[in-house]
Amino acid sequence: KWKSSDKPAMMHRPSVLVTFAALANVLAGVSGDRLTVLRSPQYVRFREGQWPLSGEKVPDLVSLTMGFSVQEDLDWPGLGAGSLFQRPRANVLIAVRGVGSLDLPSNASSYPLENPVPFTLDSVANTIHTLFAESTPVVLQLAPSQERLYMMGMANTVFEDLPVTLQQIRARLSQDGSVLHTLPLRSLSRNNEADLLFLSEVQVLHDICALLLRHKHLARDQAPDLFSLELAGLEELARRYGTDSSQFQDSTKILATALQKFADDVSGVYGNNAVVEVVTVKTFEAPLTRKARSILESNRGSNPGSPYNRAYKYNFDYAVIFNIVLWLVIAMALAVLVIAYNLWNMDPGYDSIIYRMTNQKIRMD
């Protein structure tokens, strides 16, 4: 049996555990990876809260904010129901590697990010290409540190002069209008590779805004635009100097300011009809790779497991097609029934104009 002196200690243990768990959640939300929404239209509602979002669900979140459907429902309460008649003109997702969080505005919606696996917006880009093939969408996916580039639609025209390789970007830093003339470098050096990589990424953000302003007319069309950027400069700085170094601390401040200015400029180009998200992760759990396919590879259809190239019996639009066909058949059946009933009960001497005209002609004869 318990002694009387042991009961208070046992009674306080649950409250201590609850307090410790809440404190752990708060610390995890502050120091862990984050998803921050810098800009969003009024009809795209992000609720205030600390609901964690899995990294693999980020492409689904981007699709839903743009008004597209996804294969699996996103069970995440952070995104509220939006307007059925409006969609954002653009969505910009910036992935920052090497830091869990940045000093971004406190009024921006921010959520913890769990399971930060590598992700791409290829599915969203394919949806835009399918739905707006005859329009002029702008799709840009760029990772300067890896020299990985994907452009579709009018992006080839808009970003024709955009430096994409590290050699081109570093050459851009020495030209007029470079960010080196306006940024407070402080402890950063122009002679170190890691510092130049970070400054090159800031230069890319500046050049993208400048090119969008030059082609502002493309922001008024009906096709939505998509931008995906991956910045790894902070990760290289942390590897070279450490996260407690003055170089890393100065870089986080510079990047936070550059991202806020970038979000303001992009939102201005699209008339406050753009969603700008920032994903900050210390490190991805696996290297980011893009699946490639040869253009000479044959297409085996929708059922690659069948040697006869047979299609599936139904796809994800089956429920929609079924409802359309069902209610159309019911409406036609009811229409036939009503018409047949009225014809059966029709008085030829009163309702039929053919009978009346024929009867009048007989009388005249």
N, C-alpha and C positions, 0 to 999 in steps of 0.2 A: 504494500500500500504506500501511497505517496504521503509524505509528511506535509503538515500544514505550511511549513516554510517553503516547500517546493512548488506549491500551486501558483503563486504569483509569477514565478519565473516561467512556468509552462504556459500560463495564460498570455504572457507578453511575447512569446516566441512568434506566433502568427503575425502580429502587427509589425514586428521587426522584419520578418521575411517579406511582407508586403511592401514596407518602406524601402527595403533594399532592392527589391525587384523594380519598383517605380523609379528609384534613383538610377538603376542600371539602364532602364529604358531611356531616361532623359539623356544620360551621358552618351548612349549609343546614337540617339537622334542628333546630338550636337557634333560628335566627332566622327560618325560613320559617313558612308557614302550618301549622297543626296541627289534628289531630282528637284530642281527649282524652276518655276514658271515665271520668267521675267515679264513677259507681255502676253496678253490674251484679250480677244474682243469680249464685249459684255455678254454676247450670246453663247460663249464657251465658258462654263462655270466650273471653277475649281473650288472645292469646299475646303475650309480651314480645318486642319487636323494633322495628326501624325500617323496616318495609315501607311504602312510600308508597301512598297511596290517591288515586285520581282524584276530583275534586269531583263529577263527574257520577254517580259510583257511590255517593254517600252515601245516596240514597233506597233503593237495593238493599240496602245494609248495614242500614238500619233495618228493612226488610222481613224480612230473614233473622234478625235478632235477635228479632223478634216471632213467628217461626215460620211466616212466609208464604213462598211460592215466588216466584221472579222469572223473567222471560222468558229472561234470559241468565245463565249461571253467573258468579258473582263469583270471579274468579281472584285472590284476595287471602288470603295465609296468616295474616293477623292475627286472623281470626275462626275459632275452633275449632269442632268438631262439638258441637252442643248436645244437650239431652235431647229425646226424641221425645214425652214425655208431659207436659212442662211448657212453658209460655210466659210471658213477662213480662206483668204486668198493665198495664204502661204503658211508653211510651218517650217521653223528653223530649229534644228536640234544640234547642240554643241556638246560634245563629250570631251571632258577635261580629265586627263589621266595624271596621277601623281599627287592628288590632294583630295581629301574627303569632303571638304566644304570650302567655300569662298565667302568673303565679306560682301555679300550681295544685299540689296535693300531688304529691310525687315518686313515691308508690306507685301513682298513677293511670296507666293504660295510655294512652300518647300515641304518635301516629304522624304522619309528615309528610303534608301534603296537597298534591297536585299538581293543576295545571290547575283553579284555584278558580273554576269557572263557576257562575253562579247556578243554584240548584236549589230545588225545592219537594217537599213530601211529599204531593202530591195523589194520586199512585198508591197510596200506603199508605192514605190516607184512604178512597179508593174501595174498596180491598180490605176494609177494616174495615166499611164500609157494606154491602158485598155479602154478606159472611160472617156478620155479626152485625146484620142489619137488624131482627130481632125482639127484640134485646137493648137494653141501655142504654149504648152506648159514649160516651165523652167525647172529642171531637176539637176541638182549638183550634189555629189558626194565626194568629199575631199579629205585626205589625211596627209598633210604636208611632210610629216616626219618619215612616213613610209612611201611617199611619192605615189600614193594610190588615188586615182581619179576616175570618176564616172560621171558623164554628162549625158543628158537626153533632152530632146526637144530644142527649144530656143536657147538652152544653156550654151550650146556651141557657138552661138552668135554673141550672146551677152558677155561671156567670159572668154572670148577669143584671146584677149590680151592679158588674161590673168596668169601670173607666174605660178607654176604648179610644182616644178622640181626645186630641190634645195639650191641648186646652182642658180636657177633663175631668180628665186626669191632673194638670195644673198646679193645678187647683182642689183636687184630692185632696191635694196637697202641703201645703196650708194647713189641712187638717183634722186632727182628733185621730188619733193613730196614724201620723202621717207619718214617713217615714224621716229627714226633716230634723231631728227631735228626737233621733235616736239615732246618726246617722252622723257621723264626724269629718270635717267638710267641708274643713278645712285651707285650702288655697289656692283652693278652689272658691267661687263667688259665687252668691247666690240671685237676682241681678239680670241675669245674662247668659243669653242664649238658649241657647247651647251647653251651659252648665253645667246649666240647667234641663232640657234634653233628656236629658242623661245621668242626672240624678237622677230624672227621670220614669220611665225604664226600670228603675232600681233599685226604684222604688215599685211598678211593675207586677209584678216578681218577688215582692215582699213580699205584694201583694194576692192573687196567684194561690195562693200557699201558704195564706194565711188562708182563702180560699174553699174550697180542697180540704179543709182540716181541718174546715170547717163541714159539708161533704157527704162525710164520710169513708165513709159506708155504700156509696157508689157504687164504691168501690175494691174491694169484696168480690165484685162480680158476675163473671160469666164473660167478659164482653166486654172486650177490651183497650182502653186509652185512649191517645191520641196528642196530643202537645203539640209545637208548633214555634214558636219565638220568634226574632225577628231584632232585634238590638240594634245601633244605629248611632251611639250617643252618643259613643263613643270616636273614631269617624271625624270627627265634627264638632269635637270638642276638638282633635284633631290638626291639622285644617284651620285652626282659629282660633289656637291657641297654639303648635303644633309638638309633635313627639314628645319633644323634650328639655325641655319646659316642666315646671314643678312641678305645674301643673294636670293635665297628662296623666299624669304619674307617680303622683300621688295618686289619680286616677280608676282607673287600672289596679289599684291595691291595693284600693280600695273594691269594684270589680267582682269581683275574684278572691275576696274574702271573701264577698260576696253570693252568688256562684255556688255556693260550697261550702256555705253555709247553705241555699240553695235545694235543692241536691241532697240534703242530709241530711233536710230536711223532706219532700220528695216521696218519698224512699225510705222514710221512716217511715210516711207515709200508706198506702203500698202494701205495707207489711210486708216491706221489702227485696226486693220483686219488681218493681222498676222499673229501667230502663236510662236513664241520664242522660249524654248526650254534649254536648260543647262544641266547636264549630268556630270557630277564630279565623283570620280572613283580613284582610290589610291592605287589599285591595280586590278586588272581583270584576272579572272581565274584561269583563263586559257588564252592563248594568242589569237588575235583576230585574223581570220583567213576568209578569203572570198572564194566560193566555189566557181570554177571556170568550166566552160563547156565548149568544145570545138564547134565551129560554125558548120563543119561537114558532118557532124553527128546526126544520124537519122532520128526522127521523132517517132517514137513507138506508140504515140497516142496517150490516152488518159489512163490506160491499164497496162503498165509495163510488164506486169507479171504474166500476161496472156500472150502466147506465141501467135495468136490469130489477130492481134491488134483489136480486140473487142473493147467496146466502151463499157463503163460501169452502168449498172441499171438505173442509177440516179446520182445526182450530184448535190451540192449544198443548196441549189436553188429548187430542189424538188418540192419542198413545202410551199414555196411561192407559186410555182407552176401548178401544183395540185389545187390550191385554193382558187386560182384564176379559172381553171378549167371547170372545177366543181360548181362554182357559183354562176358561171356563164351557162352551163348546161341547165341548172335549176331555173335561171331566169328565162331561158328559151322555152323550157317545158311549161312554165307558168304562162308565158305569152301564148303558146299554142293552145293551152287549155282554155284560157279566157276567150280567145278568138273563136274557138270551136263552140264554146257555150253560147256566145252571142249569135253566131250564125244559126245554131240550132233553134234558138228562141226568137229569131227575127220574123217579123210579120211582113211577108212579101208585098202586101198591098199598101203598107205604110212606110216601110224602111227601104225597100229596094227601088232605086231610081231606074234601074233597068226595066223592072216590071211596069212601073208607072209610064215610062216613055213608050214601051211596047203596047200597053193597054190603050193609050191615047191614040196611037197610030191606027190600031184596029178599029176604034170608034170612028175615026175620020174616014176610013175606007168604007 
